[in-house]
Amino acid sequence: LFYSSSLLAKLGLTLLTTVTRPPCNRVVIIDRTMLSDSDMPHGADYVLLTADEGEEAGLLRDGNGRGERADAAAGADGTPSAPSPGPPADIEPANMMLAKKSGRRRAGGIIAIAALLGLALRNVSTTFILLMGGWDPRPDFVFERPYVASSYYTSTRDADVLKLLQDYQESTGTTMADDDNNFSGSNSTRPRLAIVRPFCEFDAEPLPATFSCWNDLQPCESSPPHGVAVDLFLYYSQTYSENDEAVRAVDSIIKNFYLDIEGGALGWSRCFDRVYAIEGNIPQEVDLYIPAAQEELYIWVNGPNRQFERLYREIQTRNWGIYDGPLGLGVFLMEGDMVPVKAFWLDRLVEEIEANRPFAILGSRYLGDKWDNMDAIDRGTYQWYHYDDVPPALSDHQSGNSIYNTSHPLLERLVSQLEIEAASPYTSIPYDYRMSQIWVEGLTGKVPRLPPKILINEEGHQIQLANNTDMFQRWAVAWREKKPFKYSTVMANYAATNLLPRHLGEEYLVHGAKFYSPWEPSISVTLVVSGLVSPDSNSDPPARRLLDSLDRSIDHPFSEVVVILPALSNETHYNAKNLRSGTGGSMAVRTERRLAGVTRTIPVRTQRREEGIPAFMDLCQVNVDTDWFMIATADHRVRRRVNLMFTPGTFRPVVPFTPATYRFCFSKNACRENVILAERFNPGHYRVVEDLDMLFHVGAVNEFCTEWKGRYGTTGEKLYSDEQGKEDNRERDYNKETVAPFGPTATSYLAYLVSKQYDWMYKLADGSLYGARPAFLLSNGTGGVDEDNCLCYLIDEEARCLRAAHACGCVWRPRFETCHERFSTLVGR
């Protein structure tokens, strides 16, 4: 914090402080103008004082050891007993403020001293305080409760922030209440709601940006929202004094908040009473969130779990306000990826809280669809479930972004159980999911399963878990009828799901959604139908079914269809009448397609393979006139609504991939070989892309195919040659399923782009985390679904999905226009 207007003084101070950290001993330089001549050693302009670690140092002693301490003794609560001309001894040097008087005229002397100290103390753990011309202490409130509980207020170096805070308290008359257990200011009779924005070390820098949309989508229509006092908490998981980036981020938010209030409260600040900075004090080494290690490291989610528990206890102290009881509306944990999509979201939230009281938790369960098309082993983030359905504790659980009633007795028991389990394998479960597991175990008596490796201790022995089922069942008996968990319609939890704007419903707040732009007609895409191996179209009904599905599709991006046909030795051209009846032999197919209200004509043309070229080389044989194309085999059909996604503004195609791991890939021979072949272009390649999911760029494909055929031959005859160039003698039956790819694939295409640094043209999204929206579905003959063929995800029409509900338990999702299997649920529990 630089009060001095002298640039040289600032440079000297910078040099002085950068060579010495962390704090151990304290060195204080005091300008003589701040003290009387009788207090200064004869002829001295500056006094250098030191103190050993753990000892308090006086700011002045004369040559004979006389003189009074310049710092006041601190009370037990850290509050100075009386005003003093110097800094309190228990305040860390880095937290001091600099005076604004005569630094300029002594800048030269300061720089000289700074340089000497920097050289002399380079290897000494020391922190410096520089006081130039006078002492200007921090406002008294930073040493008072509750602010003294957060190191932010003694760590910020922004004098404007402290002054704004001080001025606001003076202008509103809000001071510390006399009641030690109640800090509610002058509005103690108003209901209060706490909105908490948690963040960690890696979220600090972008934290201010998470509030930018609040000005565009105002939280409230009038101030205060429904007469409720709303406080905003910026909650850092670690300790502010140990992270300058976190302090600066909070400085920016608090400064803008109070400046807006001074300017007439035109922004989102008008909807809030105050902004506080609090901290969890979690040590950096255990403030962890490592989803990739969730099956092996039991503390992979330790950071969020401990942060939640400590927030719960901090709010219960009522130091910052009363957010429970008759006047408390609760605590809304609102992470940075919980974003408003409609204005006046705070008004609707307050209304919903009032309508649903009492409750323990009010929140949203998962409303996305990324689990729908996955096998049971691949259900979302929690990868250890091997039974046939998503467990009720997961499908019903409320997101951590919920409203919590910190005075509810059931929630108190749940949080206490989390604290007890902090040293057990159950700490490997995120707190929101774990509370749901406890509740479901109480309702059903079923103990949840944990990843096997989590249950092995450092000695390699199985960890025996405590049996708490009886206790949980008593909780369920006591509170089940009172419905302690209620579901919000104002909030929607999509938990890392890729969405288009049209997928949104009536919600005002959305959590975890990745928003992308839909396809636009200016982007022309060709559909390539590959894999036909018979020269007689009459024996190839799947090709006709695919084109029939294109007719039925109400929204797709294809402007042309190219059907690749086998080479014909005895025919000169193909009779299109056999492919599509009713066209009179025409090479075009007319279809009604509703796209922006315009009826389009989609031409269909055919292309013959060259003699001797197998079907698996179609990717490198097709000729299209558009910049982009997708390829599908004849045994697929086009979805009724194709959801191609693009990055907003730049319009890069969003392409889903699965990680090249044992679970997703290496357990399958064909996938393992696919990755091995891709690594020839890009060593260490780790992303697998299905051919059906890739939107190919014609120019990039041409370059890729030139290199691929140069390496492996026009028919791939050299693909599996050994290092000595020996030809592959593997017998190939191209009409049967093989255990390895014989031609170019989308995965190798991506690996080539990465090797050439061309992958920037795509936005790659991990389908194991964000799901995928395939443009094509496997054609299952007539497409019927019955008790023996329950494949709900292959249905894309509502009427057929509802007909299959009884036999297969299929459920229609209106917002996604998809059909899925019904998950086990205890909704209404």
CORDAGI-V270615 format. One record per helix or strand of 3 or more residues. SS is the DSSP state (h for helix, s for strand). FROM is the first residue (numbers start at 1). TO is the last residue. If there is no record, write none. Layout:
ss-><SS SS>
from-><FROM FROM>
to-><TO TO>
This chain:
ss-><h s h h s h h s h h h h h s h h h h s h h h s h h h s s h s h h h h h h h s s h s s h h s h s s h s s s h h h h h h s h s h h h s s>
from-><7 25 32 37 46 93 104 126 140 147 152 159 185 192 201 207 213 225 229 240 244 268 274 284 291 302 328 338 345 361 376 392 409 425 431 452 469 485 491 501 509 525 537 541 558 576 588 601 615 628 636 653 662 669 691 698 746 759 762 767 776 792 798 805 810 818>
to-><18 31 34 39 49 95 120 131 143 149 155 172 187 199 203 211 216 227 236 242 262 271 279 286 293 316 333 340 356 363 378 395 423 428 444 455 482 487 500 503 518 530 539 552 565 579 590 608 620 633 638 659 666 678 693 712 755 761 766 770 778 794 803 808 813 821>
